[in-house]
């Protein structure tokens, strides 16, 4: 572990993200995405475990393919319209290619296969970066091009993502994979609204990032990576365990908690756009993911695992949890009352 190398990678990540979200020209956006991809690869493969190397390879191949597609779509658009400006994406074929490229970058269904595998092979902190910071540049590009995107394609991708994210998470015991599928279904919610109200997509993304960060950091503090270790984690830091339970329910979108806010606003906007059937469908599909969040919360409340575990019971750790986790978990649970400030 080398702090200087780590610092360089983190700075490169921030730099790549900033370049992409502040660029006007497609080539600059592409360059930012490439810097991002190259900077996170060493963070994924840090442990030198074959699983981590495999995850880094999969990540590199999918992101490189998606970047190439993005470059291809912008070049096709420039060929037909003479415009390299990101907001001037008017050629329909380019819009379709761009949507699939960004779906591939984000891990929307049907381009989602790499994401659970990569997240499972990464450390928890890198997994947090992959689920939050690495999603920001593609979402920013969708935000900038939202006026010219194809509604049918995006709605189809969104419904499929909420469905698959729920279905495939049901059968998992590894927490990182469960969080990957949860990320896929949240991205479905973001994709469904991007054309009609792009600001809601950003709000959803910020709140999702905050809730995911609190969950990942809590799991990282408790050193938990699958359901059986989660069952015995209450002995370490009981207070953090209770907050993890609430953060998971918030991620599921249950009403008194923060996570309900984006779902509520998105359903409201969809019904305004005469898309009540779509709203009903994605609401019903999010019940699938509610099921596995409830399974996670049940595992956090349980005091003795139902079957014998082969690892030692840990007792209270003296290590105090840091202030970041305290602030993040509180915000992940209690932000719903500020919703009147957000609503116009």
N, C-alpha and C positions, 0 to 999 in steps of 0.2 A: 504493500500500500504506500503510494507516494503522494504526499499532499500537493506537491508542485504540479505534478501531472494532472491530478484531480482538479486543481484550480484552473488549469488550462482548458480541460474538457468542459467544466461548468461555464467558464467565460465564453467558450466557443458556442455552447448551447444557447446562451442568452443572446450572443451576437447573431447567430443564424436565425433565431426566432425574430429578433428585432429587424433584421434586414428584410425578412419575408413580409412581416406585417406592415412595414413602413414603405414598401417599394411600390412604384407605379409601373415599372417595366417588367415584363414576364421573365426576362433573363435574370434580373436581380432576385425576383421571387424564387426562381429555380436555384440560384446560387445559395440563397439562404437555406433552402430545404436540404441541399447537399451538405452544407457545413453542419447542419443539425444532425443528419444521418451519420456523418463520419465522426462527430464528437461523441455520440452516445454509444457507438460500437465498443470502445474500450471499457465503458462503464458496465456494459452487459457482460462482456467476457472477462471481467476482472478476476473471477475466482479460478480461472483456468480449468474448470471442471468440463468434461466433454459435453455435458448438457448445456452449459453456458456458451461454449464455443458454437454448438449447433444452433442455439437461439440467436447468437450474433450473426451467423451466416444466413439464417432464414430472414432475419430482419433486414440485413444488407440487400439480399436479392429482391425482396418485395419492394423496399423503398427505392432501390435503383430503378426497378421496372416502372414504378409509379411516377418517379421523377421524369423518366424518359417519355412516358405517355403525356405528362403535363407539358413538357417541352414541345412534343409533337403537336399537341392541340393548339398551343400558342403560335407555333410556326404556321400551321394550317390556316389559323385565323389571320395571321399577318400576311400570308400569301394571298388570301381572298380579299381582305379589307385594307391592307397597308397600315394597320394599327398594331402597335406593340403595347398599347396601354391596357392594364389589367381590366379596367371597368368597361372597355370597348369590345368585349367578347360577343360579337354579334352573329358569327357564322354558326348555324345550328349543329353541324357535325362536330365542330370544335367544342361546343358546349357539352355534347354527349361524351366526347373523349375526356374532357376535363372532369366531368362529374365522375366517370369511372376511375380516373387517375386519383382523384381525391378520396373516393370511396376506398380505394386500395390503400392509400396512405393512412386513412383513419381506421381501417378495419371494419367497414360496413359490410354486411352480407350482400353479395356472395363472395366478397374478397376478404373474409374474416379469418380464414384458417390459420394464418401465421400468428395472430395476436395472442391467443391463449398459450400457444407453445412458447412464444418468445417471453411472455410474462412469467411463465412457470420456470423458465431457465435463468431468469434474472434475479439478483438480490432485491429485497423489498424496496429499498430506497430508489434503485434504478427503475423498478416496476412503477413506483409512484411517478417518476419523471416521464416514463413511457405513456402512462394513462392520462397525464395532465399536460405538462409542458409541450410534449411532442405532438399533441393534438391541436395546439393553438394555431400554428402557421396554416395547416390545411383549412381549419375552420375560418380563419381570417380571409383566406382566398375565396372560400365559398361565400363569405359575407360580402366581399367586394364584387363578386360576379353574380350575386343572387338575382339581380334584375333579369338576367338573360338565361337562367337555367331552365331545364325542362321539368315542369311540375310532376308529370306522370311518372317519369323515371325516379325522381327523388322520393315521391310518396311510396312507390313500390319498394325501393331500397329501404326506406324507413320502416315500413310495416314488416318486411322480412327481417330486418335487424331486431326489432322488438320481439318478434316471434322466436327467432333462433337464439337470441341472447337469453330469453327465458327458458326455452326448452333444453338447450344444451347445458345450462348451468345446473339443472335439476340433479344430474347424475354425478356431480363432482364431489370429491372429498378434499381436494387441494384448494386452500383458500385463495391462492393467487389466480387459479383458473376461474374460480367463482367470480372473483373481482373482474377478470377479463371479460367474462360473459355479461356481467352487470354493466361494464363500460360499453359493450356493443349495444345493449338495449337502450342505454341512455343516449348514445349517439343516434339511434333511430328516432328518439324524441326530438333531438336537435335538428335532424335532417328534414323532418316532416314540416317544420315551421319556417325553415330558412327563407323560403320564397315569400311567404306572406308577412312575416314580421321578423326580420333578421336580428333585431335587438333582443328579442326573446331567446334566440339561439345563444347569443353571447351571455345573457343572464343565466340561462340553463347551464352553460359551460362553466361559468365562474362558480356557481353554487355547487355543481357536480365536482369540480376540482377541489373545492374546499372540503366537501364531505369525504371524498376519496382520500385526500391528504390526511384527514384526521384518522380514518380507518387504517391506512398504511402505516402511519407513524405509531399508532397505538400497537398494531401487530408487531412492528419492528422493536418497540420497547419491550414487549412481552416475549419476543423471540418465538412467535407462533407462525407455523406455515401450513398446518393441516387441521382438520376438525378434531382429531383425537388429542392433539396438544392443546387446542383451544379449550377443551373440556376441563383440563387441569390448570389452566392459566389463572383462574380466579384466586389461587393461593398467592400469586406473586404480588399483584397490585389490584386489590379488589375495587378501588374507586375507578381506576382506569378501565377495568372490565365493565363496570356499570355504564361508563360513558361510551365505550365501544358498542354496547348493546343499543344505546339510543342513536349513535351515529349510523349504525347499520339500518335501523328502522327509518331514519331520516333519508338514507340512500334509497330505501324502498319507496319513499314518497308518502308516508302515512301522515294524515292531516295536521296534528298540532306541531309538527316538526318542520324544519327548513325545507326539506326535500319536496314537500307538498306544493310549495310556491310555484316552481317552474311548470309542474304538471297541470296545476290549476289554470295558470295563465295560458298555457298552450292549448288546453281543451277549450277554454273560452274563445281564443283567437280562431281555432278551427271551426267552432260552431258559427262564429261571425262570418266565416268564409263559405258557409253552406257545406261544410265537410263533416257534418255530424256523424255519418257512418264511419269515416276514418278515425275520428276522435274516439268513438265507442270501441272500435276494433283495437286501437293501440292501448286504450285503458284496460280492456279485458286481457290483452296480451301481457300487460305489465303485472297482472296478477300472478303469472308464472314466475316472474323474478321475485315477486313478494314471497312466494313459497320458499325459495332457497335463502332469502334474507332471514325469514322466520326460522329456518333451520339453523342458520348461523347464530341468531340471537338465542335460540333454545340451547345451543351448545355453550354459549357464554354463561347462561343462567345455571346450568346444571352443576351440581357440586361434586358428584361422583360419576365418572363415566359408566355407562351401562355394561361395558365389557372390560375385561382386565387389560390395562395398558402396560407396555413393556418398558416404560421410561420412569425415571425417578420423580417423585413428587417434589416440587420446589416449594420453599416457604417464602415468606415476605422478603422482598429485596430491599436493602437500605437505600438503593439508588433512587434519588428523587426524580420524578418525571419533569421534563423541561416545560418552560412556559409556553412554547409554541404549541405543544399538544393541548395544553389547557385552553388556550385561546381558540384554536381550531375546532376542538370538540364542542366548546360552548357555542361557537358560531354555527357549527353544523347542526346543532339541535334547536337553537333558540332564535333564529333570524326571521321567523314568520311574522311577528308583530311589526317589522319595519316595512312590510309589503305595501302599505298605503303610500310610502315615500317613493316607491319605484313606479307605481301605477300612475298613468297620466290623469 
